[in-house]
C-alpha cells in the first residue's frame, strides 16, 4: 500500500532506522483495518483497545528484524490474528463475544443504528439499517468463518494470504470464506 | 482454475456492502490508545537509531579484504618472538633426551660434585647393564630396595666408637671378626693389586665401595672398616685410574662380580658375605654376573645361595635378564635354581 509515495515496507524500514514519523504514518494508514478486525471479532471495546496496543507494540519492537519478504498488510494482520487467538483462548466461551465489560458493542451499535434511522432521512436510515443487520450477521458467524470473511473484506487479503495468516491450507481458507458468505446471505435475508 | 483467478478471491456484493457499512461506522480507537502507541514507537525509534549506530562498526570485514593478511602476519611474528623469548628465559630441564649430542649439557652444569672415581670418561657405548634399564619387572619379583627398606631399623649406621674398635681389629690382622672380614679382604686385595700395578682401577673401586659401605653400613655383614686408612689407599691409587666407566656401587661383592674377578667373588663369599648384597641401584652380584654372561660366576653365586628372582630398582631379575639376552644355558641354570 502506498500513500504519499512511501510504501508500507519503506516506512517500516525507515522506522527501523530510527524515524518515528514513519511509524505514525504507517499507523494511521492501517489503524482502522486492524482495530475493526479485532473489534468485530471480539465485540468488546476495552479488549480491542488492549490488543490494539499490543499489536502495534509488537510492530515497533520487531522493526529492526523486519524483512520485506511479504506484504506488510499480511504481516500486520498476522500479528493481529495471533493476538486475537490468544485473547479468545484466554476468554471462556460464554464470555467471548458480549458478556465482558458491560455487554456487546455490536448489539449496541445495531441498536444505535436502528435508533438513528428513526431520525435520519429514509435513504440514509435504510443504509444504516442494512449496516446494522450486516454487523449483527457477522457477529453470528462461527469464529473461523468470521475471521476469514473479515480478513478478506477488511484486510483485503487474498485466499492464499488468509491461509497464511490463519495457518491453514488454501482449501480450508477458501471453504471458510465460502461458508461465511453463504451464512451471511442467509442471515441478511432473515433481516430483510 | 488457478488460485489467483478464484471467484472466491474477488470482492463480491457482500464484501462491497461490508466495506460501505464499515466506512460509515464512526467507531474508532480512542486517542489514548493512539498516543500510547505513538509514545512507545518514539522510544523504540530512539533505541533502533542507537542500535544502528552501535551496530555499524560490528560489520565483519570481507574475506577478500587484504588487511587480514597483514594482521595475520603480524600475529605470527609476535608469536614467534614470544616463543624465542620464552625459550631463552626458561630454566633448563635435566633431561637426557634434550641433549643427545656429545656437547656439554645443562645437566652437567647442575651435577653435584663427584669424587675422582666418578669423574671419568663416559662409556662410548651403553653397557649391557645400562641396556637393561628398559626391561619390565618380573611379576613375582621382590626388589632388593624394598627388602632393605623393610629391614632399615636393623641396619642403622654403626656408632663412631664401633669404627674405632674396628680400626684396632683391622690392625690386628687375622684376629678380625667375621663381621669385618669382607671389607678387610677387599682392602687387602686392592692393596695387592695396587702394589703389583696390574689393575689399579678395580682395586680403587673396591676400596671406594668399602668406604661407602662403612659410611652407610648397608648390611649387618658389612661392618665399617678403617675409613681413613682405606681412603688414603684410594687416593694413592688415583693416579692409576684409567678411562673405564665407573659405576657407583657400595657392595664389594657386586663390584667384584662386575669386574669379572671370580677369585675375588669366591674369596668374599667364603668370608661370609651375603650373596644377596646389592649396590645402590639394587643390583645383586648374580644380576651383574648374569648381565655379563659369566656362567661360572653365576654358578658360584647360586651355590652360595643367591636368589634368581631378586629384582633391582628397574624391576630386572637375573632370571629375566638371562631369558632376555641369553645364553640359553645360563637361562636354564637360573630357571633350575628358581624351581628346585
Interface residues (C-beta under 8 A of the other chain):
Chain A: X15 X16 X17 X18 X19 X20 X23 X24 X27 X31 X32 X35 X36 X39 X48 X49 X52 X53 X56 X57 X60 X61 X63 X64 X105 X109 X127 X128 X130 X131 X134 X135 X138 X149 X152 X153 X154 X158 X159 X160 X170 X174 X177 X178 X181 X184 X185
Chain B: X3 X4 X6 X8 X9 X11 X12 X14 X15 X17 X18 X19 X20 X21 X22 X24 X25 X27 X28 X29 X30 X33 X34 X36 X37 X38 X40 X41 X42 X44 X45 X46 X48 X49 X50 X51 X52
